[in-house]
C-alpha cells in the first residue's frame, strides 16, 4: 500500500543519488546500494542493455558513463509502496540526450534493485498527442501531393532512388514491431519478408497453432488488441492482425523478398545487401542491418542414416502443414516440446496413429496455472483493473535482474507442483519424463536460458497421460524404408516423420547471409550464461546479443516472443535513432564472445 513516510524515504534517497552522480562521486553513489544490489540499465546511461551486479560493478559502470550521460533531475513518480520489507517506487530522470523512467527497490534504506530506461531522445521525440501531425495542409497550392500520392511516392523511391537507414530482415512480429517504432521516430526503414503476405509466418504453420501466452502479454506497440480479442489467439487471427498492422502503421514492407547476401564496408560505414524482390534483384545500402528472423530462423534437422531410403514423408515442424492428409496414417513425431505436443494433438484429433518420441525430459505447465501463478499479477484483466497496463508490466518485469529471477520463480514452481500434483502424477505414470528446470525455476528460466525444453499444456498432455498419444523414449538412431528405429532398438512404423527438433542460434542466419567470420565475431545469440543445459557459462547477466550492439558494427539482432518484441523494440529503436541523428553513443559493457553458436 502507498505510504507517505516511505515516499519521503525514496525522495531522500533519490536526492542523495543525484547529488553523488552530479559530483561524479562513485563512492557516495555506491554507498546508497546494498552489498547484494543490481543496477539494470536499458540504454539510458550505457547505450547498451546492461546489468551491473554489486557495488564494485555499479561503480565501474558509473565511472565509465557519468561524464557522457550526466543523469540528473531524479523525481519520484506517484507514491512509494512497501511490502515484505521492500520499498519500491517509480521515478523519472534525464540524461544529456534523453528522458528516462526507472523503478527502485530499497531494503533497509539501501537500493536492492534499480532500473533505468531511456524513454525518449531530447529533440527527437515521437510526434504524438499534442504534437501529432496535422495530416493535411489547409489552403491551396498547385501541384501538391495528396496523402495517398505521398505514400505511393515514398514506397516507389525508397530502396531505389533513396536508401533506407535501417534494413530489417524478417517481417514477422519482431520486424513489424521494430518497424513501427522506427517509423514513429522518422528513421527510413525497409522491412523485407520472404513470404507473400505479412502474417504468413503464422498462417503457414500447422493449423492448430495458437498463442499459448494470454492476450495481455502479447500486444504490439501503439495498437493494443481490442478488448474483445480472445485470450489465446489462433494463428490465422494473429496473421491477419500483423498484416493489418503493417498497413495501419504505414510500414515500408517488402513481401515476397529474399535476402541473398550481405557484406559490410567498414570505410563507408554501410552494408551492401542483395535481395530478390518479386523475381527482381535489388541492391540496398543501409547503414544499419537488423536480423529479425526470430528464434526459429534456422531449423535443426537431425541427419540420420536411412533418411534417403524412407518411403514416407519427412518434415521439420516448421514445414508441417497440419493433420488433414494423415488420417489413419502412422506418424512419428521426434521431440516433446511445444510444437511436438501441438502437432501430436492435432494429428490425434484428425484420426492419425501418432507416437511422440521423447528424447530428454520436458517441463510441462498447465496454461491456466501459468496464467494464475506466474502471469496474473502483471498480465491479466485483474492487473489492468489495478492500473497495470502492459507497458507498466513490461518495465516491472524488466526491473528484475536475471540474476534474481530464479529466486522469484522457485516459489511459483513450488505452488505449481502442489496445485497440479495429480496431473503430474498421471503424466509420470504414463512414462513421461518431467523436469522443472535445472534448479526448479520453471518455464521462464528455461526459455531465457535455452529457448526450449518446455510445453505450455493446452490439452495435449492429457492425451499423453491417457495413452491416446503414444509415447516412446530414446534417440532416433536411423530410419528404415517404413520406420524410425531408436537407439534402444525400438522400431516405430511410420508413414510420416515430423522432426520437432527445434532451431539453431540466431547467428546461424548471420552465417548464411553474411559469413561464418561475422557469425563467429558476433557469437551465440540468446542465453544468460547460467551454466545449465544448453546455456554454457560464464555468467553474462543479459541475453546474448539481443537488442543491443554486437561485436560487428551496425549489425543487430531482434526477436523473442510478442512481449519481448514489443518491449525491447523500444530500446533498439532508440539506439538506432540516436545513430541516425549522429548522437554520441559510447557503449559501455560490450558483450564478450564466449561461444560461437
N, C-alpha and C positions, 0 to 999 in steps of 0.2 A: 504494500500500500504506500502511496505517496506520504512523505514525511518532511515537514518544514525544516526540522533540525538537520536531517540528512541532506537536504538540499543545500543548506548552509555549509555543511562539510564538503560537499562536492565543489561548490563555488570557491571555497577557500583553497581547495586542492588545485583547481584549475588556475587560480590566480598565482599560486606558488609555482606551478609548472610553467606558466607563461613568463614569469619573472626570470626563472632559470634559463629558459630557452632563449629569451631575448639577450641575455648576458652570455649565451653560449657556455654556460656553466654546467657541464655534463654531470659533475659530481652532485650538484644540488638537484638536478633533474632526476638522476637515477636514485637518489635518496628517497624520492617520493614513491618508488616502486618497491614491492616486497622482494624477498630473496627469490621466491618462485613466482616470476612475473613474465608477462608477454606483451609486446607491442606489435600488433599486426597492422601493416600499412598497405593500403591499396592505392598506390601511385602518388599520393599527395606529397610525401617527403622524399621517397626513394626512386620515383619514376619506375617502379617495379612493384611486384606483388611479393611482399617480403615480411616474414615474421622474425622479430628479434626476441630471443629467449634468454631471460635472465639479465641482471643489471649490467654485466660486462658487455653483453651483446647489444643491449639497448644503448649503452654509452658509445660503442663503436659506430652504431648507426647514426646517432646524433652528431658525433664529431665529423662524420663524413657529409652530412646533409644540411646541417643548420645554416651554414654560410650561404647556400643557394636557396633553400626553401623558405627560410625566415618565417616559421609558423608564429602566428600571433592572434590576438582578438578571440581568445577562447571564451565562449559563452555557454552556460548551461541552457539546455532547451527543455522547457517543461519542468517537472519536479523529479527529484530523485526518488527511488524506491528501495526498500530493504526487504530481504528475505533470507532466512538462514544465515544471518551474519554478513551477507554480501550486499553492499550498496551499489546500485547501478544507476546511471544517468546518461542521457543523450547530451551532446554538446555540438556546437558549430565552431568553426575556426577559419582562418585564412592563411594562405601562403603567399609568397611573392607573385605567383602566377595563377592561383586559383582559390576557390572556396570549397570547404570540406565539411563533412559531418562525421561524428565519431560516437563511440559508446565506451564508457569506462566502468570498470567494476572495482570497488575498493573493499579491502578486508583489513580491519583494524587501522583504518586511515591510510593504508598504502595500496597502490594500484596492484591488482592481480592480473587483469587483462585490460588492454586498451586497443581500440580500433580507431584508425584514422583513414578516411576515404575521401578521395577527390571527387567532388560532385560537379564542378564546372570550372572552366578556364575564364579568367577575367578578360573581358573584351571579346570573347568568342563564345558567349552564351547561346544556347539554343533560342531560336525565335519562336517563343511560345507565350501563351497567356496574353498579357497586355502588350507584348512585343511581337505578337503574331503578324505575319504579312497580310496586307490588305487583299491580295489576290487579283485585284483589277486596278487599273488606273482610271479614275473618273475623268471625263473630259473627252477631247477628240485629238487624234494625231494620225497623220497619214502614214500608211504602211506598217502600223504596229501589229504585232502578232497577238492572236488570241492565246488563251491558256493552252488549248489543245495544240496549236501550232508551235508554241514554245516547247512543249513536251516532245512533240514529234521531232523538232529540230535537235534538241539535246540528244534524244535517242539515236538519231541518224548520224550525228557527228562524233559522239563520244566513242573512243576506240578506233576512229578513222581519222577525222580531222584534228581532234584533240585527244589527249591521252588521259586515262584515269590516274589519280594519285594512288589509289588503292585498287588492287585486283584481289577479289575474294574467290577462291576456287572451292566450290561446293555450295550449292544453293538449297540445302536443307534448312532445318530450323536455326542452326548456328549462323550460317552465312546470311540468312534473311534477317535475323535479329541484329547482327552487326551492321548489315547494310542499312537498316532503318536508322540506327543511331548515327552512322556516318552521314546519311542523307540529312538528318536534322542539324548536323554540325556543319554542313556545307562542304564536305570533303568529296570530290569527284570520285565515284566508285562504280566499278562494274562487278557484278556477281555472275559467275558462269556455272552452269549446271548441265550435266551430260544428258539428263532426261528431257523429255519433250515438254513437260509442264512442271511448274513449281508444285511441290507436294507429291510428285511421283515417287520420291524415295520412300514415302509411306504407302501410296496406293499400290505399288508394285510388289510389296511384300505379301506373305501368306495372308489369306483373307481373314483369319481370326485375330490378327494382330490388333492390339489396342494398348493404350497407355495404362500402365499399372500404377502410375502416380496419380493422385487426385487433382482435380481441376485447379484448386487454389495454388498448387505448386507449379503449374505449367503455363501461366500466362506469358504472352510475348510482350516486349516493351511497348508502351504507349497505348496499345489497344488490348485491354484485358478481355477475356471471354465474357460474353453476356451472362447475366445471372440465371438464365435457363439452361446453360450449357451442361451436359451430363458430367457426372463426377469422373467417370473414366471414358476417355474419348476413343471411339473406333478410328482405325487408321484412315479410312476414306474421309471421315469428317475432319480430321487433322489436316489431311492433304488439301481439302478444299479451303480450309481456313488459311493455310500457308499461301495458297495461290491467290486468294482474295487479298491477303495482307500485302503481297508484293505490289499489287495494283493500287491499293489504298494508300500505301506509304510511298508510292511513285518511285520504286526502285528500278535502277537500270539492270535488268535481269535478263541475261542471255541464256535461254534454254537451248537444248539440242547443241550444246557447245562442249567440246572436249579439249582439255589441256594436253598438249602433246610433248612440250619440252619447256624448260625454264633455265635461265642462267643469269648470274648477277655480275654486272660491271662495276667493280669497286670504284674505279676512277670517275665514272659518270654518275654513280650512285643511283642506278636504276636497273630494273630487271628487263630482260627480253623474254617474253612468254609467247610461244606459238600455240595458237588454238585453232581448232577447226569448228567453224560456226555454220551449221546447216549445210555442210559439204564444202564450204569455202574456207581457205586458210587465211587467218588474220594474225598479224604480229602486234602485240601490245607492249607498251613500255612503261609500266607502272613503277613508282618509286618504292611502294611497299607491297609485299606479297603475303597474303594471309591464306593459310591452308585450313579450310573449314570443312574438311571431308569427314570429320567426326571420328568416333572411336571404332566405327565399323567400315573403315575405308579399304582395308586390305584383309580379305578373308583368310583364315587359317584352314587350309585344306590338307589333311594328312595324306602323305604319299605312301600307299600300301601296295605290297605285291598283289597281283591279281586284279587290280582295278581295270586293267586293259582287257581282261577276258570276261569280266562280269557282264551278263547278258541283260540285266535290268537297267534301271535308270540310277544315276548318281547326281546329287545336288548338294551344294552348300546351303545352309539355312537361308542365306540371303537370296538364293535363287529359287527357293521352294515356292511354287505358285499357290499352294493350298491343296486341300484334300480331294477335290471333286473327282479327279481322274483315277483315284486309288481305292475306290470301293471294292471290297472283297480281295484286295491285294495285301501281300505281306510286306510290311515296311519296318526297316530297322533305322532308328534314329540314334546316331552316335553323339552322346552328350546328355547332360542332365541339368542344364541351367534354364534361364528364362525361355529362350527360343525353343529349346528341346521340349519343354513342358507344353508350351502353347501349340506347337506343331503336333505333338502326340495327341493332345486332347482333341484338336480339330479332326485329325485322322480317325480317331476312335468314333467321334460323332458321325463321321461320314461312312462308317462301316468297314474301316480297314482293320487288319490284324496287325497291331503295332507293338513293337518292342523298343523300349528305351535302354540304351547301353550306358550305365553309369561308370565312368572311368575313375572318378575320385569323389570324395564327399561333397555335399552341396548344402548350403544354408537355405532353409525354407522359412518364410514368414508369411502368415496369412495376411491378406490385404487389409481386412478390417482391423486386425490387431496393429499392423504397421501404422495405419491412419490414426488410430486412437492413442497408442502408446508413444509413437515416435514423432508423428507429424502434427497431431491435433493442436498442440499449443501454438504453433506458428502458421500452419497451413490448413485451415478448416473454416467452415461457416461460423463457428463459435469464435475463432480468432478474429475474423473480420468484424463481428459484432463488438469485440473488445478493442477495436481500433487498430488491429494489427493487419495492415494491408500486406500484399505480397512484397512490396518494396521495403517496408519496415521489417518484415520477416527475413528477407534476404540479408539485411545488414545485421540483424540479431544473430542469424546463423553464421555469417561471416566473421562475427566478433569473437567466436570461439576458436582459438588457435587449434590447429590439427593435433598438437601435442596433448591437449587436454581432452580431446573428443573421446578417446577410449573410456576415460573415467565417467564421462557423461552417458555413454552408450551402454556400459555394462549393466547398470540398474534397469534400463529399458529391456535388455535381453533377459535379465532375471525375471522380470514381470511377464514377458512374452512366454518364457518357458512354463511358468506357473499357469498362466491363463490357458495355454493350448497344450497342456501336458497330454491329454487323451489323444489329441491329433498327432502329436509327435510319436507317441507310443504305437499308434496304428501304423505309421509310416515305417518305423523301425521293425515292427513285426513283419511287415511285408518285405523286409530285407533292404530297405533304402538306407544308405549311409548318410547320416546327418552331421552337420557341424554348425557352430555358431560363430565362426571366425576363429582365427588363430589364438585369440585371447578372450573369447566370448564377448566380442564387441559388435557382432551382428552385421547387418546388411550394409549400412552406410560406410563402415570402415572397410569392408571387403570391396565395395565399389570404389572408394577413394584409393585404396592400395593397389588394386589389380583390375578393377572394372569387370570382374567376372566372379563366378562361383556361387551364384545365388538364384533363387526363384521367388518372386512375389506371388503367392498362391491365390489364383482366382478360380480354382476348381480342378486343375489337373492333378494336384496332389491327392485328392480324394479318389481319383481314378487309379492312381498308383497304389494307394492303400487298399483299394478294393480288388486289385489284380486285373482291372479292366485294361489298363496299360501294363503290359508285361514288362518285367524288369530283368535285365541281365547285367552282370558286373564284370569288369575287366577291360583290358585294352584291345582295340581292334588290331588283329595281327595280320590278317590277309583276307582277300576275297577269293571265292571260287566262282564258277560260272553262275551259281544260283544262291550264294550265301555269303554271310560275313562270319569269319572264324575269329574267335577271341583268343587271347594269349593263354587262357586256361583250357583251350581245346573245345570250348562250347561252340557249336555251329548254329547259326541263326539263318534260316531260309529267308530270302528277300527278293522281292520284285523291285523295290526301291530302297536306296540307302540315302539318308539325309545326314550330312555332316554338320551337326550343330556344335561346331568346334571353335567358335569364337573368331576373334580378329587379332591381327598383329598391332604393334605400337604404331601410333600415327606417323612417326617419322619414316615408316615403310613407304608411305606415299611420296614423301620428300625424296627418297632414294629413287623411286620410279620416275618422278617428274624432273628432278634436278640432277642429282648424282649421289653415289654412295659416299663420296667425300663430304658433301654437305650434310647428308643424313648423319654421318658419324661425327661431324663437327658439332651438330646440334645435340645429338644423343637421344636417349629414350624419352618419350613423352608419357605422361601420366605416372601415378605412384608417388609415394611420400618418402621412400627410403626407410620403411618401417622394419626391414629385415624379417619380414614374414613371407610366406609362399608367394612367389611371383612379384614381390616388391623388395628387391635386394637393397641392403644398406649401401652407404651410410645415410643417416637421417638427413633429410633435406628441408623438412618443415613446410613445404608448399608442393603443390602438384607440379611435376617436372614440365617445364617449357610451356605451360598453358597460360595464354592471355597476357604474356609478358615478353620482354626482349629475350632473344635467344643468342647463342654464340655466333649465329650467322646474321650479319647485319641485314636489317629490313625484311627478315623472314619471321612470321608469327604463326602460332597455332591457336585455333579457336574451336571449341567443341564441348561435348558433355551433354547432359540431359537438358530438357527445356528450362529448368530452373537455372542451371549454370549458364546456358546460352543467353538467357535473359539478363542475369545479374552481371556476369563478367564481361559481356559485350559493352557495358557502360564504361568500364575501366580500360578495355582495349581501345575503344573508340576515342577516348580522351588522350591516350598515348599517341595515337595516330594523328589526331587533330593537332596536338602540340607540335609534332614534327612537320605537319603540313604548313603550319604558320611560322615555322622557323624558330620556335622557342627553344631555349636551352633545356635539355633533358638529360642531365647526368644520372646515369643509372647506378644505384648502389646495390651491391649484393648480387651481381650477375651469377646465375647458377653455373656451377662447375659441371663437367660431364664425367659421370662415373660409369655409365652403362650406355652401350650403343643402340640397343633395341630391346 
